[in-house]
Amino acid sequence: MATHNDLGQWGERAASAYLTEKGYEILARNWRFKNLEIDLVALKDSVLVVVEVKTRTSTGFGLPQDFVTKAKIKRLVQAANQYALTNQRHEEIRFDIIAVVKIQNQIQIEHLEDAFYPF
């Protein structure tokens, strides 16, 4: 597996642990439907939280959250709708981004709640 894939999976594990520590229930990791994927689906206070995790080893080219494009947002909204239908979920849906920066042995996690709206 490519190094960037290993880093991405590591970041998703770190984000999952972070959310669990904050009282979120992780419902799914890397949930897929056709060409759509959600990194993490969690539940917190009766809100279904769809989480995009971005992991970087440097902020030299920008913050991790800056790489969530309009096209990615569109795919996440489609995936969230399909997840809710497939799993018969009726909660309000919120879209968050977790930005993970790992520089050598230092780890920074930034959680952006309501990072974007699906309209």
C-alpha positions in Angstrom: 0.0 0.0 0.0 1.3 3.5 -0.8 2.7 5.6 2.0 0.0 8.3 1.7 -2.7 5.5 2.1 -0.9 4.4 5.3 -0.9 8.0 6.6 -4.6 8.4 5.7 -5.6 5.2 7.5 -3.4 6.3 10.5 -5.2 9.7 10.5 -8.6 8.0 10.4 -7.7 5.8 13.4 -6.5 8.9 15.3 -9.7 10.8 14.4 -11.8 7.9 15.5 -10.0 7.7 18.9 -10.4 11.4 19.3 -14.1 11.3 18.6 -14.6 8.3 20.9 -12.8 10.2 23.7 -15.2 13.1 23.1 -18.2 10.9 23.6 -19.1 10.1 20.0 -20.3 6.6 19.0 -18.5 5.5 15.9 -21.1 3.8 13.6 -18.9 3.2 10.5 -15.4 3.6 9.2 -14.7 3.9 5.5 -18.3 3.3 4.6 -18.7 2.8 0.8 -21.5 2.9 -1.7 -20.4 2.5 -5.4 -17.8 5.3 -5.9 -18.8 7.2 -2.7 -17.0 6.9 0.6 -17.4 8.4 4.1 -14.3 8.2 6.3 -16.3 8.1 9.6 -19.9 8.1 10.6 -20.6 8.9 14.2 -23.5 9.6 16.5 -23.5 12.4 19.1 -26.5 13.8 20.9 -29.0 12.3 18.4 -27.1 13.9 15.5 -25.6 11.7 12.7 -22.1 13.1 12.1 -20.4 12.5 8.7 -16.7 13.1 9.1 -14.1 13.8 6.4 -10.6 13.2 7.8 -7.7 14.9 6.2 -4.2 14.0 7.3 -0.9 15.7 6.4 2.7 15.6 7.5 3.2 19.4 6.7 1.1 22.5 6.4 3.6 24.0 3.9 1.0 23.7 1.1 -2.0 24.7 3.3 -4.1 23.3 6.1 -5.5 19.8 5.7 -9.1 21.1 5.7 -8.3 23.4 2.7 -8.2 20.2 0.6 -11.8 19.4 1.0 -13.1 20.6 -2.5 -16.5 21.4 -3.7 -16.6 18.1 -5.6 -15.7 16.2 -2.4 -18.4 18.0 -0.5 -20.9 17.0 -3.2 -19.8 13.3 -3.0 -20.0 13.4 0.8 -23.6 14.7 0.7 -24.6 12.0 -1.8 -22.9 9.4 0.4 -24.5 10.7 3.6 -28.0 10.5 1.9 -27.3 7.0 0.8 -26.0 6.0 4.2 -29.1 7.3 5.9 -31.4 5.5 3.4 -29.5 2.2 3.6 -29.3 2.2 7.4 -32.7 3.7 8.0 -31.3 6.6 9.9 -33.6 9.6 10.6 -31.4 11.8 12.7 -30.3 15.3 11.6 -27.0 15.1 9.7 -24.0 17.2 10.4 -20.8 17.4 8.3 -17.5 17.8 10.1 -13.9 17.8 9.1 -11.1 16.5 11.3 -7.7 17.8 10.3 -4.8 15.8 11.5 -1.2 17.0 11.2 1.6 14.6 12.1 5.0 16.2 12.0 7.6 13.7 13.3 6.3 12.7 16.8 4.0 15.7 17.2 0.3 15.3 16.4 -2.3 18.1 16.1 -6.0 17.4 15.7 -8.4 20.1 14.8 -12.1 19.3 14.7 -14.3 21.6 12.6 -18.0 21.0 13.5 -20.5 22.0 10.9 -17.7 22.4 8.4 -20.0 22.9 5.5 -23.7 22.7 4.7 -25.2 20.4 2.1 -26.9 23.2 0.0 
